[in-house]
Amino acid sequence: MTHRILIVDDHPLLRRGLGQLLALEPGRGLELAGEAGSGSEGLRLAESLDPDLILLDLEMPGMSGVETLKALREAGYTTPVVVLTVSDRDEDVAETLRAGASGYLLKDMEPERLIDSLSRAVEGEVVISPALTATLARAMNADSDSDSVGIEALTAREREILGRLARGQSNKMIARELDITEGTAKVHVRNLLRKMKLRSRVEAAVWAVQHGIG
C-alpha cells in the first residue's frame, strides 16, 4: 500500500530534498503527493489532494505552521500532521501538540530515521524526535493540570488503550492485539481524549507515562 505525503515548507530546496528522499525509498510505501510553499497553499492542496500524511514546517511567513495546523483541524481534517522544524523550544512543542499534531521531528535528524518516523506516522503512531524527550516532558508538565484530568471516568477498556498509547501503539496495532476493529479502536481513543480533556494522543501518551500507566 502506498501512502501519499504533502510537504508544506517555505524552503524550495528542502521540499525538493524531501521529495527526492521519498523517491529513494520506494520499498517503504511513501510517495510525494504534492508540495506547498505556504500555509494557505497547503490548506488548498490538502483539500484537493487528500494526502495520507502532511509534513509541516513550523516557522513560515504569513500563515505559520501552528496556524495552518489549527485551520486544518477546524476544517475537520483528521489526516496525521507531523511537524518538521528546527525549533526545540518547550513552548513550540506544547503549542503544536495542543493544536493536534501527530508528531514533532527535528530537521537535523538522520534521513533514515526520518523515513522510519514517517512510515510509523502514517500508521497512526505518535512520532517524536528522541532528542525531545526531556523537552516534551517539561512542556506537558507546564501545560497540564494533572488534578483536572478525568481518568476516573474511563472504562476498563479505555484505560487499557491509554496504556497502549503510552507505548506508542497505533490504532491498527491496538486493534490487532485487542481483537477489535480499527474503527472501534479509534472510537475508544476519541472517547478517552474527550473524557480526559486532552487534545491529542500525544498528550495522552505523555500523561500516561508520567503517571506510571503503560
VMD Tcl script that draws the C-alpha trace (Angstrom):
set ca {
  {0.00 0.00 0.00}
  {1.30 3.44 -0.92}
  {0.88 6.42 1.39}
  {0.86 9.90 -0.12}
  {2.62 12.77 1.65}
  {2.04 16.50 1.30}
  {5.06 18.65 2.20}
  {4.37 22.21 3.42}
  {7.57 24.25 3.82}
  {8.63 27.67 2.57}
  {12.12 26.47 1.54}
  {12.11 25.06 -2.04}
  {15.44 23.29 -1.56}
  {14.19 21.43 1.49}
  {10.97 20.43 -0.27}
  {12.93 19.09 -3.22}
  {15.32 17.22 -0.93}
  {12.48 15.57 0.96}
  {10.79 14.61 -2.28}
  {13.99 13.01 -3.54}
  {14.43 11.20 -0.23}
  {10.98 9.66 -0.55}
  {11.73 8.61 -4.14}
  {14.90 6.86 -2.99}
  {12.89 4.61 -0.64}
  {10.20 3.05 -2.88}
  {10.01 -0.02 -0.69}
  {8.70 1.99 2.26}
  {5.40 2.75 0.53}
  {5.76 6.52 0.78}
  {5.39 8.90 -2.14}
  {5.16 12.64 -2.67}
  {1.56 13.76 -3.21}
  {2.45 17.43 -3.59}
  {4.30 20.34 -2.06}
  {3.31 23.79 -0.86}
  {5.42 26.83 -0.07}
  {2.97 28.42 2.37}
  {0.31 27.52 4.87}
  {-2.54 28.87 2.74}
  {-1.34 26.86 -0.25}
  {-1.01 23.83 1.98}
  {-4.67 24.15 3.01}
  {-5.77 24.26 -0.61}
  {-3.68 21.25 -1.56}
  {-4.84 19.28 1.49}
  {-8.40 19.66 0.22}
  {-7.65 18.79 -3.40}
  {-5.07 16.03 -2.86}
  {-6.43 14.38 0.31}
  {-2.98 13.11 1.39}
  {-2.38 10.36 3.94}
  {0.14 12.50 5.86}
  {1.07 16.18 5.98}
  {4.66 17.14 6.80}
  {4.53 20.70 8.06}
  {7.18 23.34 8.76}
  {6.62 25.37 11.92}
  {8.07 28.77 11.03}
  {6.74 30.14 7.75}
  {5.99 33.73 6.68}
  {2.33 34.65 6.57}
  {0.40 31.71 7.98}
  {2.60 29.88 10.49}
  {2.73 26.12 10.89}
  {0.61 26.23 14.05}
  {-1.98 28.45 12.36}
  {-2.06 26.06 9.40}
  {-2.47 23.07 11.71}
  {-5.31 24.72 13.62}
  {-7.04 25.61 10.35}
  {-6.77 22.01 9.17}
  {-8.28 20.67 12.37}
  {-11.04 23.30 12.43}
  {-11.91 22.32 8.86}
  {-12.37 18.74 10.04}
  {-9.21 17.18 8.61}
  {-8.12 14.17 10.68}
  {-5.10 13.45 8.48}
  {-1.95 12.91 10.58}
  {0.16 16.08 10.61}
  {3.82 15.79 11.58}
  {5.76 18.97 12.24}
  {9.32 19.05 10.89}
  {11.21 22.01 12.31}
  {14.48 23.36 13.72}
  {12.83 24.55 16.94}
  {13.23 22.53 20.12}
  {11.69 25.17 22.38}
  {9.34 23.87 25.07}
  {6.60 26.33 24.16}
  {6.68 25.38 20.48}
  {6.41 21.68 21.29}
  {3.49 22.27 23.68}
  {1.59 24.61 21.37}
  {1.98 22.32 18.38}
  {0.77 19.24 20.22}
  {-2.14 21.18 21.70}
  {-3.12 22.16 18.16}
  {-3.42 18.49 17.18}
  {-0.07 17.47 15.69}
  {0.63 13.74 15.40}
  {4.35 14.17 15.77}
  {7.22 16.60 16.21}
  {10.51 15.97 14.42}
  {13.69 18.00 14.15}
  {15.24 18.80 10.79}
  {18.70 17.67 11.86}
  {17.65 14.02 12.24}
  {19.19 11.33 10.06}
  {17.35 10.69 6.76}
  {16.84 7.01 7.55}
  {15.28 7.84 10.91}
  {13.03 10.45 9.28}
  {11.71 7.92 6.76}
  {11.14 5.40 9.54}
  {9.24 8.03 11.57}
  {7.03 8.94 8.62}
  {6.29 5.27 7.95}
  {5.12 4.90 11.54}
  {3.15 8.16 11.49}
  {1.00 7.13 8.51}
  {0.03 4.03 10.51}
  {-1.25 6.23 13.33}
  {1.74 6.17 15.68}
  {2.97 9.21 17.58}
  {6.46 10.19 16.41}
  {8.74 12.45 18.44}
  {12.45 13.09 17.89}
  {14.38 11.22 20.60}
  {16.26 14.42 21.43}
  {12.96 15.98 22.51}
  {12.04 13.52 25.26}
  {13.00 15.86 28.11}
  {11.57 18.88 26.29}
  {8.27 17.09 25.77}
  {8.02 16.11 29.42}
  {8.70 19.69 30.55}
  {6.23 21.12 28.05}
  {3.45 18.77 29.07}
  {4.12 19.27 32.78}
  {3.92 23.03 32.39}
  {0.85 22.84 30.20}
  {-1.37 20.41 32.06}
  {-3.18 20.26 35.36}
  {-2.96 16.64 36.47}
  {-5.73 17.07 39.02}
  {-8.21 18.07 36.33}
  {-7.68 15.01 34.14}
  {-10.75 12.81 34.30}
  {-9.14 9.36 34.20}
  {-11.65 8.14 36.76}
  {-14.32 8.41 34.07}
  {-12.56 5.95 31.77}
  {-13.88 2.45 31.23}
  {-11.61 -0.54 31.79}
  {-11.12 -0.86 28.02}
  {-10.25 2.83 27.69}
  {-7.67 2.54 30.47}
  {-6.17 -0.44 28.68}
  {-5.94 1.55 25.46}
  {-4.43 4.51 27.32}
  {-1.61 2.24 28.42}
  {-1.06 1.17 24.84}
  {-0.93 4.80 23.73}
  {1.84 5.26 26.29}
  {3.79 2.55 24.45}
  {3.33 4.41 21.17}
  {0.99 1.88 19.58}
  {-1.05 2.84 16.52}
  {-4.80 2.27 16.23}
  {-4.10 -0.63 13.89}
  {-1.75 -2.27 16.39}
  {-4.18 -1.72 19.26}
  {-7.00 -3.23 17.23}
  {-4.95 -6.29 16.30}
  {-3.76 -7.02 19.84}
  {-7.17 -6.47 21.43}
  {-9.04 -8.30 18.66}
  {-11.28 -5.34 17.84}
  {-11.76 -3.38 14.64}
  {-9.57 -0.38 13.87}
  {-12.71 1.75 13.81}
  {-13.58 0.63 17.34}
  {-10.05 1.47 18.49}
  {-10.40 4.96 17.02}
  {-13.69 5.47 18.87}
  {-12.12 4.41 22.18}
  {-9.18 6.79 21.66}
  {-11.51 9.67 20.80}
  {-13.67 8.98 23.86}
  {-10.78 8.79 26.30}
  {-9.31 12.04 24.96}
  {-12.67 13.76 25.45}
  {-13.11 12.41 28.97}
  {-9.58 13.37 29.99}
  {-9.88 16.80 28.33}
  {-6.76 16.18 26.29}
  {-6.27 17.41 22.72}
  {-4.18 14.64 21.19}
  {-2.96 11.09 21.64}
  {0.49 12.59 22.23}
  {-0.75 14.39 25.34}
  {-2.48 11.20 26.47}
  {0.68 9.15 25.96}
  {2.85 11.60 27.89}
  {0.32 11.86 30.72}
  {0.15 8.08 30.98}
  {3.94 7.71 31.11}
  {4.22 10.43 33.76}
  {1.65 8.60 35.92}
  {3.10 5.12 35.51}
  {0.43 3.81 33.15}
  {1.60 1.54 30.38}
}
mol new
graphics top color blue
foreach p $ca { graphics top sphere $p radius 0.5 }
foreach p [lrange $ca 0 end-1] q [lrange $ca 1 end] { graphics top cylinder $p $q radius 0.2 }
display resetview
